[in-house]
């Protein structure tokens, strides 16, 4: 069993994160189909009380731990 992190995952490193064209809601998550002013992982935490279960580190990210 994987121990959940003590902090929300960094959406900028997630495969499912995207930038929207909407200046009011510039950040999005394709898994939860949400757009937000905050990072989507914060919205998931607010709604469920748990950190994002869908985080998957993007292959585009290199050299970061």
C-alpha positions in Angstrom: 0.0 0.0 0.0 1.3 3.5 -0.9 1.4 6.1 1.8 -0.3 9.3 0.7 1.9 12.4 0.7 1.6 15.0 3.4 1.1 17.7 0.8 -0.8 18.0 -2.5 1.1 16.8 -5.5 2.5 19.5 -7.8 0.1 19.7 -10.7 2.7 21.3 -12.9 4.4 17.9 -13.0 1.3 15.9 -13.7 0.4 14.3 -17.0 -3.2 15.4 -16.7 -2.6 19.1 -16.0 -3.3 21.6 -18.7 -3.4 25.4 -19.1 -6.8 26.8 -20.3 -7.6 29.8 -22.4 -10.0 31.1 -19.7 -8.2 33.9 -17.8 -10.7 33.4 -14.9 -9.8 29.7 -14.6 -6.3 29.2 -16.1 -5.5 25.7 -14.7 -7.2 22.5 -15.5 -7.2 18.7 -14.9 -8.3 16.3 -17.6 -9.0 13.5 -15.2 -11.5 15.4 -13.0 -12.6 17.7 -15.9 -12.2 20.8 -13.8 -10.8 24.3 -14.5 -9.7 26.4 -11.5 -7.9 29.5 -10.4 -5.9 27.3 -8.0 -4.1 24.1 -8.9 -6.6 21.3 -9.5 -5.0 19.2 -6.7 -6.2 22.0 -4.2 -9.7 21.7 -5.5 -9.7 17.9 -5.2 -8.5 18.3 -1.6 -11.2 20.8 -0.8 -13.9 18.6 -2.2 -12.8 15.3 -0.8 -10.4 16.0 2.1 -7.8 13.8 0.4 -4.9 14.5 -1.9 -5.3 13.9 -5.6 -5.4 10.1 -6.3 -4.9 10.6 -10.0 -1.5 12.3 -10.0 0.9 10.7 -12.5 4.3 12.3 -13.1 4.6 13.5 -16.6 7.3 12.1 -18.9 7.9 15.6 -20.0 9.5 16.4 -16.7 13.1 15.4 -16.5 15.8 15.7 -13.9 13.4 16.5 -11.0 13.1 14.2 -8.1 
